Amino acid sequence: MSERLIEASLFVPPGAQTDSEAMRRLASTVRDADRAGFRIKVALVAKASDLGPVSDLYREPQKLAEFLGLDLSAVFRGGVLVVMRNGYGYVLDGAREERSSRVLADLPDPGRDQTKQAEAAIAAVRRLATAAGHTIVLTKGGVSESRDRITIAAAATAGIALIAAALLFRRQRRAPRD
């Protein structure tokens, strides 16, 4: 898991049964947090086997966050958030931060559903960023952005076709008839 978090800001277990839209929103939230100056890596853990050799840390989100934070501290400065069905774990620069732990304590446990875990991670990232004084500006991305561009292009094309048809009709009415 640490190896994946070195390269990416988000760890989702292989074969996770998570709604793709929820995952897109989570990835976008993590990216937007980074743009706002709030560096964070997020790990979603659904079952003990997701943890590989440290499976004994399953259902221990804070301990896992501390383990990952220490493991990543040589190459990453920022927060590490772990989301499990029974709660959250968070460290900043490899060390536990009490203020952040209190912020997360108010959130409900994510539960077993992996989509709800992704949504819980979004809420946790936003709360942690706000508590640290960062404002996350949410950007549109992915599927909805592509859909918006297609809609705009279709509307522009339809508008041009309508104008062309009106001009053609007008010319035909003005043309002298033999």
N, C-alpha and C positions, 0 to 999 in steps of 0.2 A: 504494500500500500504506500509506504514512504517513497518508493521509487517512482510510482505514478504521480505522487504529489510534488515531486521535484520538478517534473516536466509539465504538469498541468495544475490548474487551480481547483479542479473538481475531481473527486474520486467517486465513481458510481460502480458498484460491483458488476462484474460480467453477468449478463443474463438478468439484470434487474428488470422487474416488471413495473416500470414507471411510465406514466403518461408522457408522451414526447413533448407536448406543449408545456407541461410542468417543468420538464428538464430544460427546455429552451428558456423558460422564464428564470430558472435558477442560474443557468450559465450566464444569462444576460445580467442578472442582479450582481453576480460575482464580478463580472467584467465592469459594470457600472461603478461598483464599490471601489475597484482598483483605480478607475479613472478619477474618482473623487479623492484619492489619496489614502483609502482604507484598504490596505493589502490583506487579503484573506484567502486561505485555502479551506475547502469544505470537503469532508468525507461523509458519505452516506453509508451506513452499515445496516444491512437487513438481517444478516444471520452470522453465526460464529464462523462459518467457513469463509466468509468474506475477509476475515482477518489473517488467514494463513497461519504462520507459526505463532502468532500472538492471540490465538483464539480464546485464551483464558481471560482476555480483556473484554470479551463480549458482555454486554449489559453493564459495562463500566465506562461510560462515555468520557468522563473527566480523566480517568487514568489513561485511556487511549489517546486523548488529546495531549496529555502531558508526554506520553511516549513519542507520539508523532512530532510534537513541537520540539522535543529534544533532538530527535533524529534529523529534523529539517533545519535546526538552528544554524548549522554551519553554512547553509546555502540560501536560507530564506529568512527575511526579517518581516514580521507581520503576524497576523492571527491565524490560528488553526482551529476550525470548528468541526466537531464531530457530532453527527446526528444519528441517534439510535432510537429504537422504538420506545425505550424507557427514559429518554431525556437527551441532554446536550452536554458537551464538554467543550471548554474553550481555554486556549492559552495564547499569550501574546509574547512574541519573541522567545518562545520556549518555556515561559514561566506562567503559572496560574495567576490570574488577575481577579481579585475578589469583586471589584465593582462590576465587571462583566458577568461574573457568576450570578450576581444578584439580578442583573438585567435578564438573564436567561431563565432564572428561577420562576419568573412570572408566566413564562410560556407553558402551555399545556404539553404533556408528553406527545410526541408525534404518532405513536401507535405502530401497528404492524404494517399497514398499507404503505407501500413505497412511494406512491404519489403524494400521500399526505406527509411523508418524511421530507420530500423535496419542497413542498409548500411550507413546511415548518422551517426548513433551512432558509428559505427566502425571508420569512419573518424574522428569524434569528439574525441573519446578516444585516438586515435593515435596522433592527434594534441596536445591535452592537455598533454599527457605524454611527448612528445618531448619538448614542451614549458617548462615543469617542469624539463627537463634534464634527462629524463629516456628513454632508448632505449628498445623498445619492440621487443623481439626476437619471431617471429611468429613460433608456433609449428604446426605440422600437427596433426590432431586429428579426431576422429569420423569416418565417413563413408569412407573417402579417405584412412585413415590409415589402416583400415580393408581390403579394396580392395587391397592396396599395399601388405599387408601380404599374402593375398590369391594368388596374382599373383606371388610372390616370391616362395611360397610353391609349386604352380603348376609348375613353371619353374624348380625348384629343382627336383621334382618328375619326370618330363619329362626327365631331364638330366640323372637321375639315371636309368630310364627305357631304355634310349638309350644306355648307357654304358653297362648295363646288356645284352641287345640284341646283341650288338657288341661282347661281350665276349662269349656268347653262340654260335653265328655264327662262331666265330674263333675256338672254341673248336670242333664244329661239322666238320669243314673242316680238322682239324688235326687228328681226331679220325681215327684209322685204320679200314678199312672195311673188313669184312669177305667174 
